[in-house]
């Protein structure tokens, strides 16, 4: 799902996309300058690998996500630290943003229920 950033105004534009068992639901809203606010929830189950045993398992996911999308190169004004994704084609690709969030979660340290309860595996 692609959304033209030029069409985003002060009235929130709702979106919802799903991938397997994950739902990405939220809105886009103009903030200031070239910045568009994305506020969303990521909810469902994600198939990933346990970092201990290597077995695949479904990780429950429930996260609130908030960042800005810049229509073009973002230039920091006033040394305010913001989480900004730059768009160079004046569109927000919601599917691509969902995939990026999923990859961030997968890159974290994840343990299946068996390894969480096996105290011997969690000792370092």
Backbone atoms as SQL, in Angstrom:
CREATE TABLE atoms (id INTEGER PRIMARY KEY, chain TEXT, resi INTEGER, resn TEXT, atom TEXT, x REAL, y REAL, z REAL);
INSERT INTO atoms VALUES
  (1, 'A', 1, 'UNK', 'N', 0.846, -1.170, 0.000),
  (2, 'A', 1, 'UNK', 'CA', 0.000, 0.000, 0.000),
  (3, 'A', 1, 'UNK', 'C', 0.896, 1.240, 0.000),
  (4, 'A', 2, 'UNK', 'N', 0.739, 2.066, -1.026),
  (5, 'A', 2, 'UNK', 'CA', 1.522, 3.284, -1.113),
  (6, 'A', 2, 'UNK', 'C', 0.604, 4.486, -0.928),
  (7, 'A', 3, 'UNK', 'N', 1.098, 5.474, -0.171),
  (8, 'A', 3, 'UNK', 'CA', 0.331, 6.680, 0.107),
  (9, 'A', 3, 'UNK', 'C', 1.152, 7.875, -0.354),
  (10, 'A', 4, 'UNK', 'N', 0.550, 8.750, -1.163),
  (11, 'A', 4, 'UNK', 'CA', 1.228, 9.961, -1.626),
  (12, 'A', 4, 'UNK', 'C', 1.350, 10.938, -0.452),
  (13, 'A', 5, 'UNK', 'N', 2.573, 11.326, -0.121),
  (14, 'A', 5, 'UNK', 'CA', 2.793, 12.207, 1.027),
  (15, 'A', 5, 'UNK', 'C', 2.180, 13.586, 0.815),
  (16, 'A', 6, 'UNK', 'N', 2.096, 14.048, -0.416),
  (17, 'A', 6, 'UNK', 'CA', 1.510, 15.363, -0.705),
  (18, 'A', 6, 'UNK', 'C', 0.049, 15.436, -0.306),
  (19, 'A', 7, 'UNK', 'N', -0.610, 14.298, -0.241),
  (20, 'A', 7, 'UNK', 'CA', -2.040, 14.275, 0.065),
  (21, 'A', 7, 'UNK', 'C', -2.325, 14.170, 1.563),
  (22, 'A', 8, 'UNK', 'N', -1.285, 14.095, 2.370),
  (23, 'A', 8, 'UNK', 'CA', -1.464, 13.978, 3.820),
  (24, 'A', 8, 'UNK', 'C', -1.587, 15.380, 4.403),
  (25, 'A', 9, 'UNK', 'N', -2.657, 15.619, 5.134),
  (26, 'A', 9, 'UNK', 'CA', -2.888, 16.918, 5.756),
  (27, 'A', 9, 'UNK', 'C', -3.029, 16.785, 7.261),
  (28, 'A', 10, 'UNK', 'N', -3.637, 17.781, 7.872),
  (29, 'A', 10, 'UNK', 'CA', -3.846, 17.764, 9.330),
  (30, 'A', 10, 'UNK', 'C', -4.885, 16.727, 9.757),
  (31, 'A', 11, 'UNK', 'N', -5.753, 16.346, 8.824),
  (32, 'A', 11, 'UNK', 'CA', -6.720, 15.288, 9.121),
  (33, 'A', 11, 'UNK', 'C', -6.023, 13.947, 8.934),
  (34, 'A', 12, 'UNK', 'N', -6.004, 13.097, 9.968),
  (35, 'A', 12, 'UNK', 'CA', -5.300, 11.809, 9.866),
  (36, 'A', 12, 'UNK', 'C', -5.834, 10.929, 8.737),
  (37, 'A', 13, 'UNK', 'N', -4.915, 10.250, 8.062),
  (38, 'A', 13, 'UNK', 'CA', -5.258, 9.288, 7.015),
  (39, 'A', 13, 'UNK', 'C', -4.992, 7.896, 7.583),
  (40, 'A', 14, 'UNK', 'N', -6.048, 7.140, 7.788),
  (41, 'A', 14, 'UNK', 'CA', -5.941, 5.809, 8.390),
  (42, 'A', 14, 'UNK', 'C', -5.410, 4.793, 7.383),
  (43, 'A', 15, 'UNK', 'N', -4.707, 3.785, 7.919),
  (44, 'A', 15, 'UNK', 'CA', -4.245, 2.672, 7.091),
  (45, 'A', 15, 'UNK', 'C', -4.264, 1.401, 7.923),
  (46, 'A', 16, 'UNK', 'N', -4.346, 0.283, 7.220),
  (47, 'A', 16, 'UNK', 'CA', -4.230, -1.030, 7.856),
  (48, 'A', 16, 'UNK', 'C', -3.715, -2.008, 6.819),
  (49, 'A', 17, 'UNK', 'N', -2.615, -2.684, 7.144),
  (50, 'A', 17, 'UNK', 'CA', -2.081, -3.730, 6.288),
  (51, 'A', 17, 'UNK', 'C', -1.793, -4.945, 7.156),
  (52, 'A', 18, 'UNK', 'N', -1.859, -6.105, 6.532),
  (53, 'A', 18, 'UNK', 'CA', -1.595, -7.355, 7.242),
  (54, 'A', 18, 'UNK', 'C', -0.578, -8.157, 6.465),
  (55, 'A', 19, 'UNK', 'N', 0.253, -8.858, 7.207),
  (56, 'A', 19, 'UNK', 'CA', 1.226, -9.770, 6.624),
  (57, 'A', 19, 'UNK', 'C', 1.249, -11.001, 7.512),
  (58, 'A', 20, 'UNK', 'N', 0.837, -12.126, 6.954),
  (59, 'A', 20, 'UNK', 'CA', 0.715, -13.377, 7.708),
  (60, 'A', 20, 'UNK', 'C', -0.180, -13.130, 8.924),
  (61, 'A', 21, 'UNK', 'N', 0.372, -13.229, 10.136),
  (62, 'A', 21, 'UNK', 'CA', -0.440, -13.062, 11.339),
  (63, 'A', 21, 'UNK', 'C', -0.186, -11.718, 12.033),
  (64, 'A', 22, 'UNK', 'N', 0.412, -10.773, 11.318),
  (65, 'A', 22, 'UNK', 'CA', 0.728, -9.458, 11.887),
  (66, 'A', 22, 'UNK', 'C', -0.149, -8.392, 11.239),
  (67, 'A', 23, 'UNK', 'N', -0.760, -7.545, 12.065),
  (68, 'A', 23, 'UNK', 'CA', -1.545, -6.414, 11.575),
  (69, 'A', 23, 'UNK', 'C', -0.818, -5.119, 11.936),
  (70, 'A', 24, 'UNK', 'N', -0.735, -4.211, 10.987),
  (71, 'A', 24, 'UNK', 'CA', -0.091, -2.906, 11.135),
  (72, 'A', 24, 'UNK', 'C', -1.176, -1.882, 10.855),
  (73, 'A', 25, 'UNK', 'N', -1.647, -1.229, 11.923),
  (74, 'A', 25, 'UNK', 'CA', -2.811, -0.346, 11.814),
  (75, 'A', 25, 'UNK', 'C', -2.501, 0.981, 12.488),
  (76, 'A', 26, 'UNK', 'N', -2.805, 2.067, 11.782),
  (77, 'A', 26, 'UNK', 'CA', -2.559, 3.374, 12.359),
  (78, 'A', 26, 'UNK', 'C', -2.973, 4.489, 11.427),
  (79, 'A', 27, 'UNK', 'N', -2.245, 5.626, 11.534),
  (80, 'A', 27, 'UNK', 'CA', -2.577, 6.761, 10.681),
  (81, 'A', 27, 'UNK', 'C', -1.329, 7.570, 10.348),
  (82, 'A', 28, 'UNK', 'N', -1.461, 8.361, 9.283),
  (83, 'A', 28, 'UNK', 'CA', -0.454, 9.326, 8.870),
  (84, 'A', 28, 'UNK', 'C', -1.083, 10.708, 9.008),
  (85, 'A', 29, 'UNK', 'N', -0.276, 11.678, 9.477),
  (86, 'A', 29, 'UNK', 'CA', -0.797, 13.029, 9.669),
  (87, 'A', 29, 'UNK', 'C', 0.333, 14.036, 9.475),
  (88, 'A', 30, 'UNK', 'N', 0.037, 15.123, 8.759),
  (89, 'A', 30, 'UNK', 'CA', 1.028, 16.182, 8.544),
  (90, 'A', 30, 'UNK', 'C', 1.430, 16.765, 9.892),
  (91, 'A', 31, 'UNK', 'N', 2.739, 16.979, 10.076),
  (92, 'A', 31, 'UNK', 'CA', 3.237, 17.572, 11.314),
  (93, 'A', 31, 'UNK', 'C', 3.756, 18.983, 11.055),
  (94, 'A', 32, 'UNK', 'N', 4.841, 19.103, 10.320),
  (95, 'A', 32, 'UNK', 'CA', 5.402, 20.417, 9.997),
  (96, 'A', 32, 'UNK', 'C', 6.459, 20.264, 8.917),
  (97, 'A', 33, 'UNK', 'N', 6.710, 21.340, 8.174),
  (98, 'A', 33, 'UNK', 'CA', 7.722, 21.289, 7.128),
  (99, 'A', 33, 'UNK', 'C', 7.477, 20.136, 6.174),
  (100, 'A', 34, 'UNK', 'N', 8.462, 19.254, 6.077),
  (101, 'A', 34, 'UNK', 'CA', 8.339, 18.073, 5.214),
  (102, 'A', 34, 'UNK', 'C', 8.007, 16.817, 6.011),
  (103, 'A', 35, 'UNK', 'N', 7.642, 16.983, 7.282),
  (104, 'A', 35, 'UNK', 'CA', 7.459, 15.817, 8.151),
  (105, 'A', 35, 'UNK', 'C', 6.007, 15.360, 8.255),
  (106, 'A', 36, 'UNK', 'N', 5.831, 14.052, 8.101),
  (107, 'A', 36, 'UNK', 'CA', 4.551, 13.379, 8.271),
  (108, 'A', 36, 'UNK', 'C', 4.699, 12.430, 9.457),
  (109, 'A', 37, 'UNK', 'N', 3.783, 12.522, 10.416),
  (110, 'A', 37, 'UNK', 'CA', 3.803, 11.640, 11.583),
  (111, 'A', 37, 'UNK', 'C', 3.119, 10.324, 11.238),
  (112, 'A', 38, 'UNK', 'N', 3.775, 9.210, 11.569),
  (113, 'A', 38, 'UNK', 'CA', 3.165, 7.894, 11.471),
  (114, 'A', 38, 'UNK', 'C', 3.007, 7.370, 12.886),
  (115, 'A', 39, 'UNK', 'N', 1.774, 7.067, 13.263),
  (116, 'A', 39, 'UNK', 'CA', 1.466, 6.466, 14.568),
  (117, 'A', 39, 'UNK', 'C', 0.689, 5.201, 14.288),
  (118, 'A', 40, 'UNK', 'N', 1.162, 4.076, 14.844),
  (119, 'A', 40, 'UNK', 'CA', 0.514, 2.803, 14.519),
  (120, 'A', 40, 'UNK', 'C', 0.730, 1.783, 15.625),
  (121, 'A', 41, 'UNK', 'N', -0.010, 0.695, 15.521),
  (122, 'A', 41, 'UNK', 'CA', 0.146, -0.465, 16.385),
  (123, 'A', 41, 'UNK', 'C', 0.502, -1.659, 15.519),
  (124, 'A', 42, 'UNK', 'N', 1.411, -2.466, 16.028),
  (125, 'A', 42, 'UNK', 'CA', 1.812, -3.714, 15.398),
  (126, 'A', 42, 'UNK', 'C', 1.315, -4.803, 16.330),
  (127, 'A', 43, 'UNK', 'N', 0.461, -5.690, 15.824),
  (128, 'A', 43, 'UNK', 'CA', -0.186, -6.660, 16.695),
  (129, 'A', 43, 'UNK', 'C', -0.323, -7.999, 15.980),
  (130, 'A', 44, 'UNK', 'N', 0.007, -9.072, 16.686),
  (131, 'A', 44, 'UNK', 'CA', -0.167, -10.411, 16.137),
  (132, 'A', 44, 'UNK', 'C', 0.944, -11.348, 16.562),
  (133, 'A', 45, 'UNK', 'N', 1.240, -12.313, 15.696),
  (134, 'A', 45, 'UNK', 'CA', 2.290, -13.288, 15.967),
  (135, 'A', 45, 'UNK', 'C', 3.245, -13.313, 14.782),
  (136, 'A', 46, 'UNK', 'N', 4.529, -13.420, 15.121),
  (137, 'A', 46, 'UNK', 'CA', 5.589, -13.376, 14.113),
  (138, 'A', 46, 'UNK', 'C', 6.406, -14.654, 14.188),
  (139, 'A', 47, 'UNK', 'N', 6.577, -15.310, 13.059),
  (140, 'A', 47, 'UNK', 'CA', 7.391, -16.513, 13.006),
  (141, 'A', 47, 'UNK', 'C', 8.860, -16.105, 12.992),
  (142, 'A', 48, 'UNK', 'N', 9.605, -16.553, 13.993),
  (143, 'A', 48, 'UNK', 'CA', 11.022, -16.223, 14.109),
  (144, 'A', 48, 'UNK', 'C', 11.767, -17.403, 14.704),
  (145, 'A', 49, 'UNK', 'N', 13.079, -17.276, 14.836),
  (146, 'A', 49, 'UNK', 'CA', 13.888, -18.359, 15.396),
  (147, 'A', 49, 'UNK', 'C', 14.326, -18.021, 16.815),
  (148, 'A', 50, 'UNK', 'N', 14.366, -19.043, 17.647),
  (149, 'A', 50, 'UNK', 'CA', 14.874, -18.908, 19.010),
  (150, 'A', 50, 'UNK', 'C', 16.399, -18.754, 18.938),
  (151, 'A', 51, 'UNK', 'N', 16.928, -17.787, 19.672),
  (152, 'A', 51, 'UNK', 'CA', 18.366, -17.556, 19.680),
  (153, 'A', 51, 'UNK', 'C', 19.130, -18.604, 20.485),
  (154, 'A', 52, 'UNK', 'N', 18.423, -19.424, 21.266),
  (155, 'A', 52, 'UNK', 'CA', 19.067, -20.480, 22.048),
  (156, 'A', 52, 'UNK', 'C', 19.119, -21.796, 21.297),
  (157, 'A', 53, 'UNK', 'N', 17.936, -22.299, 20.916),
  (158, 'A', 53, 'UNK', 'CA', 17.867, -23.637, 20.321),
  (159, 'A', 53, 'UNK', 'C', 17.755, -23.622, 18.802),
  (160, 'A', 54, 'UNK', 'N', 17.454, -22.479, 18.214),
  (161, 'A', 54, 'UNK', 'CA', 17.355, -22.377, 16.763),
  (162, 'A', 54, 'UNK', 'C', 16.026, -22.824, 16.176),
  (163, 'A', 55, 'UNK', 'N', 15.115, -23.259, 17.033),
  (164, 'A', 55, 'UNK', 'CA', 13.800, -23.697, 16.557),
  (165, 'A', 55, 'UNK', 'C', 12.933, -22.492, 16.213),
  (166, 'A', 56, 'UNK', 'N', 12.086, -22.662, 15.195),
  (167, 'A', 56, 'UNK', 'CA', 11.138, -21.607, 14.857),
  (168, 'A', 56, 'UNK', 'C', 9.992, -21.615, 15.868),
  (169, 'A', 57, 'UNK', 'N', 9.510, -20.419, 16.181),
  (170, 'A', 57, 'UNK', 'CA', 8.357, -20.295, 17.066),
  (171, 'A', 57, 'UNK', 'C', 7.622, -19.013, 16.726),
  (172, 'A', 58, 'UNK', 'N', 6.380, -18.930, 17.193),
  (173, 'A', 58, 'UNK', 'CA', 5.576, -17.727, 16.953),
  (174, 'A', 58, 'UNK', 'C', 5.731, -16.790, 18.145),
  (175, 'A', 59, 'UNK', 'N', 6.302, -15.639, 17.878),
  (176, 'A', 59, 'UNK', 'CA', 6.543, -14.625, 18.897),
  (177, 'A', 59, 'UNK', 'C', 5.346, -13.685, 18.950),
  (178, 'A', 60, 'UNK', 'N', 4.704, -13.556, 20.129),
  (179, 'A', 60, 'UNK', 'CA', 3.610, -12.586, 20.243),
  (180, 'A', 60, 'UNK', 'C', 4.174, -11.165, 20.135),
  (181, 'A', 61, 'UNK', 'N', 3.516, -10.342, 19.324),
  (182, 'A', 61, 'UNK', 'CA', 3.965, -8.972, 19.105),
  (183, 'A', 61, 'UNK', 'C', 2.818, -8.023, 19.409),
  (184, 'A', 62, 'UNK', 'N', 3.098, -7.021, 20.213),
  (185, 'A', 62, 'UNK', 'CA', 2.140, -5.958, 20.504),
  (186, 'A', 62, 'UNK', 'C', 2.965, -4.711, 20.800),
  (187, 'A', 63, 'UNK', 'N', 3.121, -3.860, 19.782),
  (188, 'A', 63, 'UNK', 'CA', 3.976, -2.683, 19.913),
  (189, 'A', 63, 'UNK', 'C', 3.289, -1.443, 19.390),
  (190, 'A', 64, 'UNK', 'N', 3.572, -0.320, 20.040),
  (191, 'A', 64, 'UNK', 'CA', 3.157, 0.980, 19.531),
  (192, 'A', 64, 'UNK', 'C', 4.342, 1.559, 18.777),
  (193, 'A', 65, 'UNK', 'N', 4.080, 2.061, 17.597),
  (194, 'A', 65, 'UNK', 'CA', 5.139, 2.583, 16.746),
  (195, 'A', 65, 'UNK', 'C', 4.834, 4.032, 16.413),
  (196, 'A', 66, 'UNK', 'N', 5.868, 4.868, 16.523),
  (197, 'A', 66, 'UNK', 'CA', 5.708, 6.275, 16.191),
  (198, 'A', 66, 'UNK', 'C', 7.023, 6.793, 15.620),
  (199, 'A', 67, 'UNK', 'N', 6.958, 7.336, 14.417),
  (200, 'A', 67, 'UNK', 'CA', 8.113, 7.989, 13.814),
  (201, 'A', 67, 'UNK', 'C', 7.624, 8.951, 12.751),
  (202, 'A', 68, 'UNK', 'N', 8.547, 9.706, 12.182),
  (203, 'A', 68, 'UNK', 'CA', 8.220, 10.678, 11.151),
  (204, 'A', 68, 'UNK', 'C', 8.726, 10.190, 9.802),
  (205, 'A', 69, 'UNK', 'N', 8.016, 10.576, 8.757),
  (206, 'A', 69, 'UNK', 'CA', 8.451, 10.328, 7.393),
  (207, 'A', 69, 'UNK', 'C', 8.732, 11.695, 6.787),
  (208, 'A', 70, 'UNK', 'N', 9.926, 11.857, 6.245),
  (209, 'A', 70, 'UNK', 'CA', 10.312, 13.117, 5.619),
  (210, 'A', 70, 'UNK', 'C', 10.136, 12.998, 4.113),
  (211, 'A', 71, 'UNK', 'N', 9.461, 13.969, 3.529),
  (212, 'A', 71, 'UNK', 'CA', 9.310, 14.013, 2.077),
  (213, 'A', 71, 'UNK', 'C', 10.578, 14.631, 1.510),
  (214, 'A', 72, 'UNK', 'N', 11.590, 13.803, 1.319),
  (215, 'A', 72, 'UNK', 'CA', 12.909, 14.252, 0.887),
  (216, 'A', 72, 'UNK', 'C', 13.905, 14.115, 2.025),
  (217, 'A', 73, 'UNK', 'N', 15.081, 14.685, 1.831),
  (218, 'A', 73, 'UNK', 'CA', 16.143, 14.604, 2.831),
  (219, 'A', 73, 'UNK', 'C', 15.739, 15.398, 4.073),
  (220, 'A', 74, 'UNK', 'N', 15.903, 14.766, 5.227),
  (221, 'A', 74, 'UNK', 'CA', 15.579, 15.429, 6.493),
  (222, 'A', 74, 'UNK', 'C', 16.797, 16.181, 6.997),
  (223, 'A', 75, 'UNK', 'N', 16.598, 17.448, 7.274),
  (224, 'A', 75, 'UNK', 'CA', 17.666, 18.259, 7.843),
  (225, 'A', 75, 'UNK', 'C', 17.254, 18.661, 9.247),
  (226, 'A', 76, 'UNK', 'N', 18.069, 18.268, 10.212),
  (227, 'A', 76, 'UNK', 'CA', 17.797, 18.530, 11.625),
  (228, 'A', 76, 'UNK', 'C', 17.789, 20.027, 11.888),
  (229, 'A', 77, 'UNK', 'N', 16.675, 20.500, 12.401),
  (230, 'A', 77, 'UNK', 'CA', 16.554, 21.912, 12.736),
  (231, 'A', 77, 'UNK', 'C', 16.375, 22.029, 14.239),
  (232, 'A', 78, 'UNK', 'N', 17.284, 22.707, 14.892),
  (233, 'A', 78, 'UNK', 'CA', 17.153, 22.926, 16.325),
  (234, 'A', 78, 'UNK', 'C', 17.669, 21.795, 17.176),
  (235, 'A', 79, 'UNK', 'N', 18.447, 20.882, 16.604),
  (236, 'A', 79, 'UNK', 'CA', 19.045, 19.765, 17.351),
  (237, 'A', 79, 'UNK', 'C', 18.023, 18.958, 18.139),
  (238, 'A', 80, 'UNK', 'N', 16.852, 18.772, 17.562),
  (239, 'A', 80, 'UNK', 'CA', 15.836, 17.925, 18.182),
  (240, 'A', 80, 'UNK', 'C', 16.005, 16.534, 17.602),
  (241, 'A', 81, 'UNK', 'N', 16.180, 15.549, 18.475),
  (242, 'A', 81, 'UNK', 'CA', 16.400, 14.182, 18.016),
  (243, 'A', 81, 'UNK', 'C', 15.066, 13.520, 17.699),
  (244, 'A', 82, 'UNK', 'N', 14.864, 13.208, 16.411),
  (245, 'A', 82, 'UNK', 'CA', 13.632, 12.570, 15.954),
  (246, 'A', 82, 'UNK', 'C', 13.965, 11.275, 15.229),
  (247, 'A', 83, 'UNK', 'N', 13.048, 10.337, 15.272),
  (248, 'A', 83, 'UNK', 'CA', 13.153, 9.104, 14.499),
  (249, 'A', 83, 'UNK', 'C', 12.495, 9.394, 13.153),
  (250, 'A', 84, 'UNK', 'N', 13.306, 9.512, 12.090),
  (251, 'A', 84, 'UNK', 'CA', 12.811, 9.936, 10.786),
  (252, 'A', 84, 'UNK', 'C', 13.218, 8.941, 9.702),
  (253, 'A', 85, 'UNK', 'N', 12.249, 8.588, 8.862),
  (254, 'A', 85, 'UNK', 'CA', 12.480, 7.784, 7.668),
  (255, 'A', 85, 'UNK', 'C', 12.352, 8.741, 6.489),
  (256, 'A', 86, 'UNK', 'N', 13.337, 8.732, 5.597),
  (257, 'A', 86, 'UNK', 'CA', 13.306, 9.632, 4.453),
  (258, 'A', 86, 'UNK', 'C', 12.667, 8.939, 3.250),
  (259, 'A', 87, 'UNK', 'N', 11.797, 9.669, 2.559),
  (260, 'A', 87, 'UNK', 'CA', 11.184, 9.183, 1.330),
  (261, 'A', 87, 'UNK', 'C', 11.663, 10.061, 0.185),
  (262, 'A', 88, 'UNK', 'N', 12.192, 9.437, -0.867),
  (263, 'A', 88, 'UNK', 'CA', 12.732, 10.207, -1.978),
  (264, 'A', 88, 'UNK', 'C', 11.815, 10.208, -3.199),
  (265, 'A', 89, 'UNK', 'N', 10.641, 9.581, -3.077),
  (266, 'A', 89, 'UNK', 'CA', 9.704, 9.567, -4.191),
  (267, 'A', 89, 'UNK', 'C', 8.331, 10.102, -3.797),
  (268, 'A', 90, 'UNK', 'N', 8.274, 10.855, -2.696),
  (269, 'A', 90, 'UNK', 'CA', 7.042, 11.489, -2.203),
  (270, 'A', 90, 'UNK', 'C', 5.920, 10.500, -1.906),
  (271, 'A', 91, 'UNK', 'N', 6.288, 9.263, -1.555),
  (272, 'A', 91, 'UNK', 'CA', 5.287, 8.279, -1.158),
  (273, 'A', 91, 'UNK', 'C', 5.747, 7.549, 0.095),
  (274, 'A', 92, 'UNK', 'N', 4.778, 7.082, 0.854),
  (275, 'A', 92, 'UNK', 'CA', 5.054, 6.219, 2.003),
  (276, 'A', 92, 'UNK', 'C', 4.590, 4.818, 1.607),
  (277, 'A', 93, 'UNK', 'N', 5.517, 3.880, 1.555),
  (278, 'A', 93, 'UNK', 'CA', 5.193, 2.495, 1.235),
  (279, 'A', 93, 'UNK', 'C', 4.942, 1.772, 2.557),
  (280, 'A', 94, 'UNK', 'N', 3.687, 1.647, 2.929),
  (281, 'A', 94, 'UNK', 'CA', 3.304, 1.075, 4.223),
  (282, 'A', 94, 'UNK', 'C', 3.760, -0.379, 4.332),
  (283, 'A', 95, 'UNK', 'N', 3.674, -1.127, 3.241),
  (284, 'A', 95, 'UNK', 'CA', 4.123, -2.527, 3.256),
  (285, 'A', 95, 'UNK', 'C', 5.623, -2.607, 3.561),
  (286, 'A', 96, 'UNK', 'N', 6.401, -1.721, 2.959),
  (287, 'A', 96, 'UNK', 'CA', 7.841, -1.701, 3.202),
  (288, 'A', 96, 'UNK', 'C', 8.154, -1.294, 4.650),
  (289, 'A', 97, 'UNK', 'N', 7.396, -0.351, 5.175),
  (290, 'A', 97, 'UNK', 'CA', 7.590, 0.057, 6.574),
  (291, 'A', 97, 'UNK', 'C', 7.257, -1.091, 7.519),
  (292, 'A', 98, 'UNK', 'N', 6.195, -1.841, 7.215),
  (293, 'A', 98, 'UNK', 'CA', 5.836, -3.014, 8.017),
  (294, 'A', 98, 'UNK', 'C', 6.961, -4.041, 7.975),
  (295, 'A', 99, 'UNK', 'N', 7.486, -4.328, 6.791),
  (296, 'A', 99, 'UNK', 'CA', 8.589, -5.291, 6.674),
  (297, 'A', 99, 'UNK', 'C', 9.810, -4.843, 7.473),
  (298, 'A', 100, 'UNK', 'N', 10.104, -3.559, 7.460),
  (299, 'A', 100, 'UNK', 'CA', 11.235, -3.034, 8.234),
  (300, 'A', 100, 'UNK', 'C', 11.031, -3.234, 9.731),
  (301, 'A', 101, 'UNK', 'N', 9.825, -2.965, 10.208),
  (302, 'A', 101, 'UNK', 'CA', 9.536, -3.156, 11.628),
  (303, 'A', 101, 'UNK', 'C', 9.644, -4.628, 12.018),
  (304, 'A', 102, 'UNK', 'N', 9.183, -5.518, 11.153),
  (305, 'A', 102, 'UNK', 'CA', 9.275, -6.959, 11.404),
  (306, 'A', 102, 'UNK', 'C', 10.740, -7.382, 11.485),
  (307, 'A', 103, 'UNK', 'N', 11.564, -6.909, 10.569),
  (308, 'A', 103, 'UNK', 'CA', 12.987, -7.262, 10.585),
  (309, 'A', 103, 'UNK', 'C', 13.679, -6.729, 11.843),
  (310, 'A', 104, 'UNK', 'N', 13.275, -5.564, 12.319),
  (311, 'A', 104, 'UNK', 'CA', 13.833, -5.040, 13.576),
  (312, 'A', 104, 'UNK', 'C', 13.511, -5.966, 14.746),
  (313, 'A', 105, 'UNK', 'N', 12.286, -6.451, 14.789),
  (314, 'A', 105, 'UNK', 'CA', 11.884, -7.357, 15.874),
  (315, 'A', 105, 'UNK', 'C', 12.647, -8.673, 15.770),
  (316, 'A', 106, 'UNK', 'N', 12.771, -9.198, 14.556),
  (317, 'A', 106, 'UNK', 'CA', 13.490, -10.462, 14.353),
  (318, 'A', 106, 'UNK', 'C', 14.965, -10.344, 14.721),
  (319, 'A', 107, 'UNK', 'N', 15.545, -9.160, 14.542),
  (320, 'A', 107, 'UNK', 'CA', 16.972, -8.987, 14.839),
  (321, 'A', 107, 'UNK', 'C', 17.249, -8.890, 16.338),
  (322, 'A', 108, 'UNK', 'N', 16.193, -8.763, 17.128),
  (323, 'A', 108, 'UNK', 'CA', 16.337, -8.704, 18.579),
  (324, 'A', 108, 'UNK', 'C', 16.642, -10.110, 19.111),
  (325, 'A', 109, 'UNK', 'N', 16.948, -10.204, 20.383),
  (326, 'A', 109, 'UNK', 'CA', 17.244, -11.479, 21.035),
  (327, 'A', 109, 'UNK', 'C', 15.923, -12.113, 21.444),
  (328, 'A', 110, 'UNK', 'N', 15.516, -13.201, 20.785),
  (329, 'A', 110, 'UNK', 'CA', 14.226, -13.840, 21.033),
  (330, 'A', 110, 'UNK', 'C', 14.417, -15.272, 21.496),
  (331, 'A', 111, 'UNK', 'N', 13.645, -15.659, 22.529),
  (332, 'A', 111, 'UNK', 'CA', 13.707, -17.018, 23.069),
  (333, 'A', 111, 'UNK', 'C', 12.320, -17.641, 23.056),
  (334, 'A', 112, 'UNK', 'N', 12.263, -18.923, 22.663),
  (335, 'A', 112, 'UNK', 'CA', 10.997, -19.650, 22.701),
  (336, 'A', 112, 'UNK', 'C', 10.630, -19.950, 24.161),
  (337, 'A', 113, 'UNK', 'N', 9.404, -20.392, 24.373),
  (338, 'A', 113, 'UNK', 'CA', 8.931, -20.674, 25.734),
  (339, 'A', 113, 'UNK', 'C', 9.752, -21.781, 26.405),
  (340, 'A', 114, 'UNK', 'N', 10.171, -22.799, 25.651),
  (341, 'A', 114, 'UNK', 'CA', 10.957, -23.890, 26.227),
  (342, 'A', 114, 'UNK', 'C', 12.279, -23.376, 26.773),
  (343, 'A', 115, 'UNK', 'N', 12.936, -22.509, 26.027),
  (344, 'A', 115, 'UNK', 'CA', 14.238, -21.990, 26.462),
  (345, 'A', 115, 'UNK', 'C', 14.100, -20.956, 27.574),
  (346, 'A', 116, 'UNK', 'N', 12.977, -20.258, 27.608),
  (347, 'A', 116, 'UNK', 'CA', 12.750, -19.288, 28.692),
  (348, 'A', 116, 'UNK', 'C', 12.597, -19.998, 30.032),
  (349, 'A', 117, 'UNK', 'N', 12.014, -21.196, 29.998),
  (350, 'A', 117, 'UNK', 'CA', 11.782, -21.920, 31.248),
  (351, 'A', 117, 'UNK', 'C', 12.947, -22.828, 31.616),
  (352, 'A', 118, 'UNK', 'N', 13.862, -23.099, 30.710),
  (353, 'A', 118, 'UNK', 'CA', 15.026, -23.922, 30.990),
  (354, 'A', 118, 'UNK', 'C', 16.131, -23.031, 31.515),
  (355, 'A', 119, 'UNK', 'N', 16.271, -22.972, 32.842),
  (356, 'A', 119, 'UNK', 'CA', 17.223, -22.061, 33.472),
  (357, 'A', 119, 'UNK', 'C', 18.659, -22.347, 33.052),
  (358, 'A', 120, 'UNK', 'N', 18.983, -23.559, 32.718),
  (359, 'A', 120, 'UNK', 'CA', 20.329, -23.904, 32.312),
  (360, 'A', 120, 'UNK', 'C', 20.726, -23.219, 31.012),
  (361, 'A', 121, 'UNK', 'N', 19.798, -23.051, 30.096),
  (362, 'A', 121, 'UNK', 'CA', 20.118, -22.407, 28.823),
  (363, 'A', 121, 'UNK', 'C', 20.256, -20.908, 28.961),
  (364, 'A', 122, 'UNK', 'N', 19.588, -20.324, 29.944),
  (365, 'A', 122, 'UNK', 'CA', 19.636, -18.872, 30.092),
  (366, 'A', 122, 'UNK', 'C', 20.812, -18.392, 30.908),
  (367, 'A', 123, 'UNK', 'N', 21.538, -19.290, 31.539),
  (368, 'A', 123, 'UNK', 'CA', 22.712, -18.892, 32.330),
  (369, 'A', 123, 'UNK', 'C', 23.905, -18.702, 31.405),
  (370, 'A', 124, 'UNK', 'N', 24.640, -17.635, 31.645),
  (371, 'A', 124, 'UNK', 'CA', 25.822, -17.360, 30.829),
  (372, 'A', 124, 'UNK', 'C', 27.052, -17.337, 31.690);
